Amino acid sequence: MKIENSVVLVTGANRGIGRTFVEELLKRGAAKIYVAARDTAAVADLLKSGDRRLVPLPLDVTDPYQVAAAATVATDVTLLINNAGFAAFDGAISAPTMDDARTEMEVNYFGPLALTRTFAPILAKTGGGIINMLSMLSLISLPMAGTYAASKAAGLSLNRSIRAELGAQGTQVIGVLAVQTDTAMGAKLPEPRLSPVEVVTDTLDALEAGTNDEVVAGGQSRGIYQAFTADPQKIQAMMLTRLPKRA
């Protein structure tokens, strides 16, 4: 699909990769962008430009009522970008409770599922596509972020099922695989880190090229992905040495 004249909903649009998506979509000529965040005050600086293409939308992806309400407002969406994410960066066993693990699944798995189920009928009428922000940890387990990796692995499996189910209505579905990125969330992972611009431009380029598959975004991501596909056991064994820090 083409970005020019598209109508886009971006979750987690207030910072990091989500904010970069908004900025790049504007450059590429999107007609309207619903900038979604749990608190729309967080997108106030984005709205300072006065660009009327930007429409603030209160949306907690874990709240079914807000998800349903969003669909009554954003009835013209042609591209859904499931970007909102949460990472505790803790081990599956070393975490003091399971609360963060549950939140990771709610935000990273059930959130995109709920948004996609809700907006699929709209996309069937308007055409277009879905972008799901995943992670290279969808493929590789990392003990220091054990439950986050599990939520992203679930997201990858979901992404493939969604693509198959929505194929009949012509909805393009992309899952983005990227390594640590220079955002507030990614700062908890080792350097070097990708720039959000590199992740977003690679993703939107793939969308406009008609890709209907997973996209490995960023040069550093492609290097890790090539090493993983060449010898999955070697890369996974290396990652398993990165254990959570003990309190």
KEKE-3310 file (N, C-alpha, C; in steps of 0.2 Angstrom, whole numbers, plus 5000, padded with zeros to 4 digits):
npx = (5004:5001:5008:5005:4991:4985:4976:4980:4982:4991:4997:5004:5010:5017:5030:5047:5049:5035:5032:5042:5037:5025:5031:5038:5027:5020:5029:5028:5016:5004:4986:4979:4982:4979:4985:4988:4988:4989:4987:4982:4989:5002:5005:5005:5015:5018:5007:5009:5013:5002:4998:4984:4982:4985:4977:4973:4970:4964:4969:4971:4978:4975:4963:4947:4936:4940:4947:4936:4929:4938:4937:4925:4927:4939:4935:4939:4951:4965:4977:4984:4995:5002:5010:5012:5021:5027:5040:5048:5060:5066:5070:5062:5061:5068:5061:5052:5038:5024:5018:5023:5026:5013:5008:5016:5011:4998:5000:5008:5004:4990:4985:4988:4981:4967:4966:4967:4957:4946:4948:4948:4936:4934:4946:4944:4934:4941:4953:4971:4983:4992:5003:5014:5023:5037:5050:5068:5069:5058:5062:5073:5077:5080:5087:5088:5078:5067:5052:5047:5053:5046:5033:5034:5037:5025:5018:5024:5019:5006:5005:5008:4997:4986:4989:4987:4973:4967:4970:4961:4953:4962:4971:4986:4999:5012:5026:5037:5054:5067:5082:5089:5084:5087:5079:5069:5064:5073:5085:5089:5095:5110:5123:5128:5115:5100:5094:5078:5073:5079:5073:5060:5059:5064:5054:5042:5046:5046:5032:5027:5032:5025:5027:5022:5024:5036:5047:5064:5071:5083:5101:5109:5100:5098:5111:5112:5101:5105:5116:5109:5100:5109:5116:5107:5107:5119:5119:5108:5113:5123:5115:5109:5117:5116:5111:5098:5101:5106:5097)
npy = (4994:5012:5026:5039:5049:5041:5035:5034:5024:5025:5017:5020:5033:5043:5043:5038:5024:5025:5039:5042:5035:5043:5055:5052:5047:5059:5065:5057:5060:5056:5057:5058:5056:5046:5049:5040:5037:5032:5043:5058:5070:5067:5068:5081:5089:5085:5090:5103:5109:5112:5105:5099:5086:5078:5069:5068:5053:5045:5031:5016:5001:4990:4991:4986:4994:5006:5002:4998:5010:5018:5013:5018:5031:5032:5028:5028:5022:5016:5011:5002:5003:4994:4998:5001:4996:4986:4983:4974:4969:4958:4943:4927:4919:4926:4938:4948:4946:4940:4950:4960:4952:4948:4960:4963:4953:4957:4970:4968:4957:4953:4966:4971:4960:4963:4976:4973:4963:4972:4982:4975:4973:4987:4989:4980:4986:4998:4995:4992:4990:4982:4985:4977:4979:4970:4961:4956:4947:4940:4929:4924:4918:4928:4928:4938:4946:4939:4936:4946:4943:4931:4936:4943:4933:4926:4936:4936:4924:4926:4937:4930:4922:4931:4937:4926:4924:4936:4938:4935:4946:4955:4962:4969:4963:4966:4961:4968:4965:4969:4973:4980:4997:5014:5021:5025:5013:5004:5008:5001:4990:4982:4993:4992:5002:5003:5017:5025:5030:5023:5010:5013:5019:5008:4999:5006:5008:4994:4991:5000:4994:4983:4972:4957:4951:4946:4959:4963:4975:4988:4989:4983:4974:4965:4960:4952:4944:4937:4930:4922:4914:4907:4899:4894:4888:4892:4906:4906:4900:4908:4920:4914:4915:4927:4933:4938:4952:4949:4955)
npz = (5000:4998:5007:5005:5006:5015:5030:5046:5061:5075:5089:5105:5102:5107:5110:5106:5095:5090:5090:5080:5069:5067:5063:5051:5043:5041:5033:5022:5017:5023:5025:5036:5054:5067:5083:5095:5113:5130:5138:5132:5134:5133:5120:5117:5113:5100:5094:5094:5082:5075:5064:5055:5052:5062:5074:5091:5101:5114:5121:5129:5126:5133:5138:5135:5132:5129:5117:5109:5108:5101:5088:5085:5082:5074:5060:5047:5045:5036:5039:5052:5065:5076:5089:5102:5117:5131:5142:5155:5157:5165:5173:5170:5181:5191:5193:5205:5206:5196:5190:5181:5170:5166:5162:5151:5142:5141:5135:5124:5117:5119:5117:5103:5097:5101:5095:5082:5079:5081:5072:5060:5052:5048:5040:5030:5023:5019:5014:5014:5027:5041:5053:5064:5078:5082:5088:5088:5098:5097:5090:5097:5113:5128:5143:5152:5149:5150:5150:5143:5130:5128:5127:5115:5106:5106:5100:5087:5082:5082:5073:5061:5060:5059:5047:5038:5041:5037:5024:5014:5013:5008:5016:5020:5030:5041:5051:5062:5064:5075:5082:5098:5101:5100:5111:5125:5131:5125:5130:5141:5136:5129:5121:5103:5097:5087:5077:5079:5067:5057:5059:5057:5044:5036:5038:5033:5020:5016:5017:5008:4997:4995:5003:5012:5025:5038:5042:5043:5051:5049:5048:5058:5064:5053:5052:5064:5061:5050:5055:5065:5057:5050:5060:5071:5084:5089:5090:5099:5110:5114:5118:5129:5139:5145:5158:5170:5181:5198:5213)
capx = (5000:5005:5007:5002:4983:4982:4973:4984:4982:4998:4997:5010:5013:5019:5038:5051:5047:5029:5033:5045:5032:5021:5035:5039:5021:5018:5034:5026:5010:4998:4981:4977:4986:4977:4990:4985:4992:4985:4986:4984:4993:5008:5006:5004:5021:5017:5001:5010:5014:4996:4996:4977:4982:4986:4971:4974:4966:4965:4969:4975:4977:4973:4956:4943:4931:4944:4948:4930:4928:4943:4934:4919:4930:4943:4931:4942:4958:4968:4984:4984:5001:5002:5017:5013:5024:5030:5046:5051:5067:5068:5070:5055:5061:5071:5056:5049:5031:5022:5014:5026:5025:5006:5007:5019:5007:4992:5001:5012:5000:4982:4983:4987:4975:4961:4965:4966:4950:4941:4949:4948:4931:4936:4951:4941:4931:4945:4959:4977:4987:4993:5010:5015:5030:5039:5057:5072:5068:5052:5065:5078:5076:5085:5085:5088:5071:5063:5045:5046:5054:5040:5027:5036:5037:5018:5016:5026:5015:4999:5006:5007:4990:4982:4991:4983:4966:4965:4973:4955:4951:4967:4974:4993:5001:5019:5028:5044:5059:5072:5086:5088:5084:5089:5073:5068:5064:5079:5091:5090:5099:5117:5124:5126:5108:5098:5090:5071:5072:5081:5068:5053:5060:5064:5047:5037:5048:5043:5025:5025:5035:5020:5029:5017:5029:5040:5053:5070:5072:5089:5107:5111:5095:5099:5117:5110:5096:5109:5119:5104:5098:5115:5117:5102:5109:5125:5116:5103:5117:5126:5110:5107:5122:5115:5106:5096:5106:5103:5096)
capy = (5000:5018:5030:5045:5050:5035:5036:5029:5024:5023:5016:5022:5038:5049:5043:5032:5022:5027:5046:5042:5033:5049:5060:5049:5047:5065:5067:5053:5062:5053:5062:5059:5051:5046:5048:5037:5036:5032:5050:5062:5075:5065:5070:5088:5093:5083:5094:5110:5111:5114:5101:5097:5079:5074:5069:5064:5048:5042:5023:5011:4995:4984:4992:4984:4999:5011:5000:4999:5018:5020:5011:5022:5037:5031:5023:5028:5020:5012:5007:5001:5002:4992:5000:5002:4990:4986:4978:4975:4967:4954:4936:4923:4917:4931:4944:4947:4943:4939:4956:4963:4947:4948:4966:4962:4949:4961:4975:4966:4951:4954:4973:4970:4956:4967:4981:4970:4961:4977:4986:4971:4975:4993:4988:4976:4991:5004:4992:4994:4985:4982:4984:4975:4980:4964:4961:4950:4943:4935:4923:4922:4919:4931:4927:4945:4949:4932:4936:4951:4939:4927:4940:4945:4926:4925:4941:4934:4918:4929:4940:4925:4919:4937:4938:4921:4925:4943:4937:4935:4953:4959:4966:4968:4962:4966:4961:4971:4962:4973:4973:4985:5003:5020:5023:5025:5006:5001:5010:4996:4984:4985:4996:4998:5002:5006:5023:5024:5032:5017:5005:5016:5020:5002:4996:5009:5006:4988:4992:5003:4989:4977:4966:4954:4946:4949:4963:4964:4982:4990:4985:4979:4968:4961:4956:4947:4939:4932:4925:4917:4909:4903:4895:4896:4885:4895:4912:4906:4898:4915:4924:4911:4917:4934:4931:4944:4954:4948:4960)
capz = (5000:4998:5013:5003:5007:5019:5036:5050:5068:5078:5096:5108:5097:5111:5111:5103:5088:5089:5088:5074:5064:5065:5059:5045:5040:5039:5027:5016:5014:5025:5025:5043:5058:5074:5087:5101:5119:5136:5141:5126:5136:5131:5113:5116:5109:5093:5091:5094:5075:5072:5058:5056:5050:5068:5078:5097:5102:5120:5120:5132:5122:5137:5140:5129:5131:5125:5110:5105:5107:5096:5082:5083:5080:5068:5056:5041:5045:5031:5041:5059:5067:5083:5091:5110:5120:5138:5144:5162:5157:5170:5171:5171:5188:5196:5194:5212:5205:5189:5188:5175:5164:5164:5159:5145:5138:5140:5130:5118:5114:5119:5114:5096:5095:5102:5090:5075:5079:5081:5066:5054:5048:5045:5035:5025:5018:5017:5011:5018:5031:5048:5055:5071:5080:5086:5091:5086:5103:5095:5088:5101:5120:5131:5150:5156:5147:5148:5149:5137:5124:5127:5124:5108:5102:5105:5095:5080:5080:5081:5067:5055:5060:5057:5040:5035:5041:5034:5017:5010:5013:5005:5021:5021:5037:5042:5058:5062:5069:5076:5089:5103:5097:5104:5114:5133:5132:5122:5134:5146:5133:5128:5114:5100:5096:5080:5078:5077:5060:5053:5060:5054:5036:5033:5039:5028:5013:5015:5017:5001:4991:4995:5007:5016:5028:5043:5040:5047:5050:5052:5046:5064:5064:5047:5053:5069:5058:5046:5060:5068:5052:5048:5065:5076:5090:5091:5093:5105:5116:5116:5121:5135:5144:5147:5164:5174:5187:5204:5217)
cpx = (5004:5003:5003:4994:4981:4980:4976:4982:4988:4997:5004:5014:5017:5027:5041:5049:5040:5029:5037:5041:5028:5025:5036:5033:5019:5023:5031:5019:5004:4992:4979:4980:4982:4983:4988:4990:4987:4983:4987:4988:5000:5010:5005:5009:5021:5012:5003:5011:5008:4994:4989:4977:4982:4980:4973:4968:4968:4964:4974:4973:4975:4966:4951:4938:4934:4945:4942:4928:4932:4940:4928:4921:4934:4940:4934:4949:4960:4974:4984:4991:5001:5009:5018:5016:5026:5035:5048:5058:5070:5067:5063:5055:5063:5066:5053:5042:5030:5019:5016:5025:5018:5005:5010:5015:5001:4994:5004:5009:4993:4980:4983:4982:4969:4960:4964:4959:4945:4942:4948:4942:4931:4941:4948:4937:4936:4952:4965:4980:4988:5001:5011:5022:5032:5046:5061:5071:5061:5055:5070:5076:5082:5083:5084:5081:5067:5056:5043:5047:5048:5034:5028:5036:5029:5016:5018:5021:5008:5000:5005:5000:4985:4983:4987:4976:4963:4967:4967:4953:4956:4971:4982:4995:5009:5021:5036:5049:5065:5076:5085:5089:5085:5083:5073:5068:5071:5085:5093:5094:5105:5117:5128:5118:5106:5094:5083:5070:5074:5076:5062:5054:5060:5057:5042:5039:5046:5036:5023:5028:5030:5022:5023:5020:5032:5046:5058:5072:5079:5095:5109:5107:5097:5106:5115:5106:5100:5113:5115:5102:5103:5117:5113:5104:5115:5123:5112:5108:5121:5121:5108:5112:5121:5109:5104:5101:5102:5102:5101)
cpy = (5006:5022:5036:5045:5044:5038:5031:5030:5022:5023:5018:5028:5043:5049:5038:5031:5025:5035:5046:5040:5039:5054:5058:5049:5053:5067:5063:5055:5059:5058:5063:5054:5052:5045:5046:5036:5036:5038:5055:5068:5074:5067:5077:5092:5091:5088:5101:5113:5114:5110:5097:5089:5075:5075:5065:5059:5045:5034:5019:5004:4989:4985:4991:4990:5005:5009:5000:5006:5020:5019:5015:5029:5037:5026:5023:5026:5015:5008:5008:4999:5000:4992:5000:4995:4991:4981:4979:4973:4964:4947:4933:4921:4922:4937:4942:4944:4942:4945:4959:4958:4947:4955:4966:4958:4953:4967:4973:4960:4953:4961:4973:4966:4959:4972:4978:4967:4966:4981:4982:4973:4982:4993:4984:4981:4996:5001:4993:4989:4986:4981:4982:4975:4974:4965:4955:4945:4939:4929:4920:4923:4923:4931:4934:4949:4943:4933:4941:4947:4934:4930:4942:4939:4925:4930:4939:4928:4921:4933:4936:4923:4925:4937:4932:4922:4931:4943:4938:4941:4958:4964:4964:4968:4961:4965:4963:4967:4966:4972:4979:4992:5009:5024:5023:5017:5003:5003:5005:4990:4987:4988:4991:4997:5005:5013:5022:5025:5026:5012:5007:5016:5013:4998:4999:5008:4999:4988:4994:4998:4983:4971:4964:4949:4949:4953:4964:4971:4984:4986:4981:4973:4963:4957:4950:4942:4934:4927:4920:4912:4904:4897:4896:4894:4889:4902:4912:4904:4904:4919:4921:4913:4924:4934:4938:4945:4952:4954:4960)
cpz = (5000:5004:5011:5003:5011:5026:5041:5057:5071:5086:5099:5104:5101:5111:5107:5096:5086:5086:5081:5068:5062:5061:5052:5040:5037:5033:5021:5014:5017:5026:5032:5048:5065:5079:5094:5107:5125:5139:5135:5128:5134:5124:5111:5112:5102:5090:5091:5087:5072:5066:5059:5054:5056:5072:5085:5098:5109:5119:5124:5129:5126:5139:5134:5127:5127:5118:5106:5104:5102:5089:5080:5081:5074:5063:5049:5040:5040:5033:5049:5061:5075:5086:5099:5113:5127:5139:5151:5162:5163:5168:5173:5179:5193:5197:5201:5211:5198:5186:5181:5169:5162:5160:5152:5140:5136:5134:5124:5114:5113:5116:5107:5093:5096:5097:5083:5074:5078:5074:5059:5049:5044:5039:5029:5020:5015:5013:5016:5021:5038:5049:5063:5073:5085:5089:5088:5092:5102:5092:5093:5108:5123:5139:5154:5154:5145:5146:5144:5130:5123:5124:5117:5103:5101:5100:5088:5078:5078:5074:5061:5055:5057:5050:5036:5035:5037:5026:5012:5008:5010:5010:5021:5028:5038:5049:5057:5067:5069:5082:5093:5099:5102:5106:5122:5134:5130:5126:5139:5143:5131:5121:5110:5098:5089:5082:5076:5070:5056:5053:5056:5046:5033:5033:5034:5021:5011:5013:5010:4995:4991:4999:5012:5020:5034:5039:5045:5046:5053:5050:5052:5065:5059:5049:5058:5066:5054:5050:5063:5063:5050:5053:5071:5083:5093:5094:5099:5111:5119:5120:5128:5141:5147:5152:5167:5180:5193:5209:5223)
residu = (MET:LYS:ILE:GLU:ASN:SER:VAL:VAL:LEU:VAL:THR:GLY:ALA:ASN:ARG:GLY:ILE:GLY:ARG:THR:PHE:VAL:GLU:GLU:LEU:LEU:LYS:ARG:GLY:ALA:ALA:LYS:ILE:TYR:VAL:ALA:ALA:ARG:ASP:THR:ALA:ALA:VAL:ALA:ASP:LEU:LEU:LYS:SER:GLY:ASP:ARG:ARG:LEU:VAL:PRO:LEU:PRO:LEU:ASP:VAL:THR:ASP:PRO:TYR:GLN:VAL:ALA:ALA:ALA:ALA:THR:VAL:ALA:THR:ASP:VAL:THR:LEU:LEU:ILE:ASN:ASN:ALA:GLY:PHE:ALA:ALA:PHE:ASP:GLY:ALA:ILE:SER:ALA:PRO:THR:MET:ASP:ASP:ALA:ARG:THR:GLU:MET:GLU:VAL:ASN:TYR:PHE:GLY:PRO:LEU:ALA:LEU:THR:ARG:THR:PHE:ALA:PRO:ILE:LEU:ALA:LYS:THR:GLY:GLY:GLY:ILE:ILE:ASN:MET:LEU:SER:MET:LEU:SER:LEU:ILE:SER:LEU:PRO:MET:ALA:GLY:THR:TYR:ALA:ALA:SER:LYS:ALA:ALA:GLY:LEU:SER:LEU:ASN:ARG:SER:ILE:ARG:ALA:GLU:LEU:GLY:ALA:GLN:GLY:THR:GLN:VAL:ILE:GLY:VAL:LEU:ALA:VAL:GLN:THR:ASP:THR:ALA:MET:GLY:ALA:LYS:LEU:PRO:GLU:PRO:ARG:LEU:SER:PRO:VAL:GLU:VAL:VAL:THR:ASP:THR:LEU:ASP:ALA:LEU:GLU:ALA:GLY:THR:ASN:ASP:GLU:VAL:VAL:ALA:GLY:GLY:GLN:SER:ARG:GLY:ILE:TYR:GLN:ALA:PHE:THR:ALA:ASP:PRO:GLN:LYS:ILE:GLN:ALA:MET:MET:LEU:THR:ARG:LEU:PRO:LYS:ARG:ALA)
# end
